[in-house]
C-alpha cells in the first residue's frame, strides 16, 4: 500500500512538471508540492472523464499521457479562475 502511494506521488510530480512545461504560463501554480498535487489531480480528473466516456472500466486508471492531459485541463481551469491580474 505504501509503495502504491509513493508511486502515485512520484508519477504525479512528473506529470505535473510536464503539464507545467507544456502550458508555460506565469500564472501556473509554483512549487514542488503544488506540481505534485497538479499531477495527481490531473490523473484523477482524466480517470473520471475516461470512465464516464467509456474509455476505462471502473477498475482502470488513466495512464501517463491521460494524466498529463488531465493536468493541462486542470491548469486551464486554474488560469480561468485566477484571471488576468
Backbone as CSV, one residue per row, in Angstrom:
resi,resn,N_x,N_y,N_z,CA_x,CA_y,CA_z,C_x,C_y,C_z
1,UNK,0.818,-1.200,0.000,0.000,0.000,0.000,0.854,1.253,0.000
2,UNK,1.893,1.279,0.824,2.759,2.459,0.883,3.502,2.654,-0.417
3,UNK,3.913,1.561,-1.059,4.619,1.697,-2.326,3.680,2.219,-3.414
4,UNK,2.406,1.911,-3.336,1.438,2.432,-4.294,1.311,3.940,-4.147
5,UNK,1.206,4.419,-2.928,1.109,5.865,-2.696,2.382,6.583,-3.098
6,UNK,3.527,5.972,-2.854,4.787,6.571,-3.267,4.850,6.672,-4.784
7,UNK,4.393,5.641,-5.476,4.346,5.676,-6.931,3.415,6.755,-7.448
8,UNK,2.263,6.912,-6.802,1.306,7.949,-7.193,1.942,9.326,-7.032
9,UNK,2.641,9.535,-5.954,3.268,10.832,-5.698,4.377,11.105,-6.717
10,UNK,5.201,10.120,-7.001,6.300,10.312,-7.949,5.771,10.553,-9.363
11,UNK,4.837,9.721,-9.799,4.245,9.911,-11.128,3.500,11.241,-11.187
12,UNK,2.791,11.598,-10.122,2.088,12.880,-10.066,3.025,14.053,-10.225
13,UNK,4.203,13.967,-9.610,5.179,15.050,-9.743,5.630,15.194,-11.194
14,UNK,5.972,14.082,-11.837,6.451,14.161,-13.210,5.353,14.585,-14.181
15,UNK,4.139,14.144,-13.948,3.019,14.566,-14.790,2.760,16.061,-14.599
16,UNK,2.758,16.527,-13.367,2.560,17.951,-13.109,3.660,18.801,-13.712
17,UNK,4.888,18.323,-13.630,6.022,19.037,-14.213,5.881,19.115,-15.729
18,UNK,5.512,18.021,-16.355,5.327,18.005,-17.801,4.176,18.924,-18.221
19,UNK,3.103,18.924,-17.472,1.965,19.795,-17.790,2.343,21.259,-17.654
20,UNK,3.145,21.590,-16.641,3.590,22.975,-16.483,4.511,23.397,-17.613
21,UNK,5.324,22.471,-18.124,6.208,22.781,-19.250,5.388,22.974,-20.526
22,UNK,4.379,22.108,-20.737,3.548,22.202,-21.938,2.799,23.518,-21.972
23,UNK,2.222,23.918,-20.880,1.440,25.160,-20.845,2.173,26.192,-20.007
24,UNK,3.282,26.657,-20.530,4.092,27.619,-19.783,3.336,28.941,-19.664
25,UNK,3.028,29.285,-18.460,2.288,30.494,-18.141,2.720,30.930,-16.742
26,UNK,3.008,32.195,-16.537,3.436,32.623,-15.199,2.364,32.500,-14.128
27,UNK,1.104,32.288,-14.529,0.032,32.141,-13.540,-0.138,30.703,-13.080
28,UNK,0.703,29.778,-13.561,0.627,28.393,-13.128,1.040,28.285,-11.666
29,UNK,0.467,27.342,-10.937,0.887,27.164,-9.545,2.357,26.751,-9.481
30,UNK,3.077,27.297,-8.529,4.516,27.066,-8.409,4.808,26.174,-7.214
31,UNK,5.968,25.556,-7.228,6.406,24.766,-6.092,6.273,23.279,-6.322
32,UNK,7.054,22.541,-5.583,7.114,21.085,-5.718,5.804,20.432,-5.284
33,UNK,5.248,20.867,-4.178,4.006,20.256,-3.683,2.824,20.548,-4.595
34,UNK,2.729,21.798,-5.080,1.627,22.124,-5.981,1.772,21.424,-7.325
35,UNK,3.005,21.230,-7.778,3.230,20.495,-9.019,2.792,19.047,-8.865
36,UNK,3.137,18.434,-7.740,2.736,17.061,-7.472,1.214,16.963,-7.361
37,UNK,0.602,17.890,-6.638,-0.846,17.896,-6.489,-1.521,18.084,-7.844
38,UNK,-0.943,18.919,-8.697,-1.479,19.140,-10.035,-1.490,17.837,-10.827
39,UNK,-0.407,17.088,-10.773,-0.334,15.817,-11.491,-1.317,14.793,-10.970
40,UNK,-1.431,14.692,-9.653,-2.369,13.736,-9.057,-3.804,14.127,-9.384
41,UNK,-4.117,15.415,-9.289,-5.460,15.889,-9.616,-5.773,15.690,-11.095
42,UNK,-4.789,15.908,-11.963,-4.983,15.684,-13.396,-5.260,14.232,-13.706
43,UNK,-4.543,13.332,-13.046,-4.770,11.902,-13.258,-6.161,11.500,-12.780
44,UNK,-6.570,12.019,-11.629,-7.902,11.703,-11.109,-8.989,12.253,-12.030
45,UNK,-8.795,13.472,-12.530,-9.777,14.077,-13.421,-9.911,13.288,-14.719
46,UNK,-8.773,12.931,-15.323,-8.856,12.214,-16.590,-9.350,10.784,-16.395
47,UNK,-9.075,10.182,-15.253,-9.634,8.856,-14.963,-11.153,8.950,-14.892
48,UNK,-11.655,9.969,-14.211,-13.102,10.153,-14.100,-13.719,10.420,-15.472
49,UNK,-13.085,11.298,-16.262,-13.595,11.601,-17.606,-13.566,10.343,-18.467
50,UNK,-12.480,9.587,-18.401,-12.361,8.371,-19.192,-13.374,7.309,-18.804
51,UNK,-13.643,7.170,-17.517,-14.649,6.203,-17.077,-16.046,6.659,-17.483
52,UNK,-16.300,7.952,-17.408,-17.601,8.492,-17.798,-17.829,8.324,-19.297
53,UNK,-16.771,8.499,-20.101,-16.884,8.387,-21.555,-16.794,6.945,-22.039
54,UNK,-16.518,6.010,-21.142,-16.441,4.611,-21.518,-15.069,4.179,-22.016
55,UNK,-14.051,5.017,-21.843,-12.692,4.673,-22.265,-12.037,3.698,-21.289
56,UNK,-12.403,3.790,-20.019,-11.838,2.944,-18.970,-12.962,2.216,-18.245
57,UNK,-12.654,1.035,-17.740,-13.569,0.317,-16.857,-13.447,0.922,-15.456
58,UNK,-14.287,0.482,-14.541,-14.295,1.067,-13.196,-13.013,0.772,-12.416
59,UNK,-12.282,-0.278,-12.781,-11.048,-0.621,-12.066,-9.799,-0.126,-12.790
60,UNK,-9.946,0.573,-13.914,-8.811,1.069,-14.682,-8.567,2.542,-14.379
61,UNK,-7.325,2.958,-14.566,-6.937,4.337,-14.290,-6.263,4.940,-15.510
62,UNK,-6.214,6.251,-15.556,-5.563,6.941,-16.665,-4.069,6.660,-16.641
63,UNK,-3.497,6.532,-17.814,-2.060,6.327,-17.932,-1.314,7.655,-17.848
64,UNK,-0.043,7.616,-18.162,0.798,8.806,-18.066,0.310,9.904,-19.009
65,UNK,-0.021,9.539,-20.249,-0.494,10.517,-21.222,-1.846,11.097,-20.801
66,UNK,-2.748,10.249,-20.371,-4.042,10.730,-19.908,-3.926,11.629,-18.697
67,UNK,-3.037,11.278,-17.773,-2.827,12.121,-16.592,-2.260,13.474,-16.985
68,UNK,-1.382,13.493,-17.990,-0.827,14.762,-18.463,-1.911,15.623,-19.087
69,UNK,-2.775,15.022,-19.889,-3.892,15.766,-20.478,-4.805,16.300,-19.380
70,UNK,-5.082,15.483,-18.383,-5.899,15.937,-17.255,-5.249,17.088,-16.502
71,UNK,-3.935,17.040,-16.325,-3.238,18.116,-15.631,-3.264,19.405,-16.442
72,UNK,-3.174,19.307,-17.771,-3.280,20.501,-18.617,-4.687,21.089,-18.502
73,UNK,-5.699,20.238,-18.416,-7.074,20.715,-18.221,-7.196,21.430,-16.875
74,UNK,-6.599,20.853,-15.841,-6.628,21.492,-14.518,-5.935,22.852,-14.571
75,UNK,-4.811,22.948,-15.296,-4.125,24.232,-15.432,-4.983,25.253,-16.176
76,UNK,-5.717,24.805,-17.192,-6.602,25.723,-17.910,-7.703,26.248,-16.994
77,UNK,-8.243,25.373,-16.160,-9.253,25.800,-15.184,-8.634,26.761,-14.182
78,UNK,-7.422,26.474,-13.748,-6.706,27.347,-12.808,-6.546,28.748,-13.393
79,UNK,-6.111,28.815,-14.672,-5.920,30.119,-15.309,-7.246,30.850,-15.464
80,UNK,-8.327,30.133,-15.735,-9.635,30.775,-15.859,-10.105,31.346,-14.534
81,UNK,-9.789,30.646,-13.433,-10.206,31.128,-12.118,-9.329,32.269,-11.619
82,UNK,-8.033,32.194,-11.911,-7.116,33.245,-11.447,-7.326,34.507,-12.241
83,UNK,-7.549,34.396,-13.557,-7.799,35.555,-14.406,-6.533,36.357,-14.646
84,UNK,-6.703,37.508,-15.227,-5.570,38.401,-15.521,-5.377,39.380,-14.380
85,UNK,-4.300,39.177,-13.637,-4.015,40.082,-12.516,-2.753,40.834,-12.789
